[in-house]
Amino acid sequence: MANAARQAERWKFWTELIARQKQSGKTVEAFCQENGVGGPSFYAWRKRLTEKDQPIGFALVETSAVRQQRGFGQFQNALI
């Protein structure tokens, strides 16, 4: 449980820090230097938090049976 609490604290800290940097209008380098945070850590957390909010993408996959139903069966070997 302590691990989960510690992780939640880190997520909160970095979320707030990244928001403050964005609102400050300062460069990441200047902001990190003023706040005693490493630039690589800032970029890594910003990427992690940004990716967390991104929707998961899906791709349509058609089987050969579906292609044949749509009339593409005769081209099956040409696509491979």
Secondary structure, DSSP 4 states (H G I P E B T S, - for coil): -HHHHHHHHHHHHHHHHHHHHHHHT--HHHHHHHHT--HHHHHHHHHHHHHHTSPPP------HHHHHHTT-GGGHHHH-
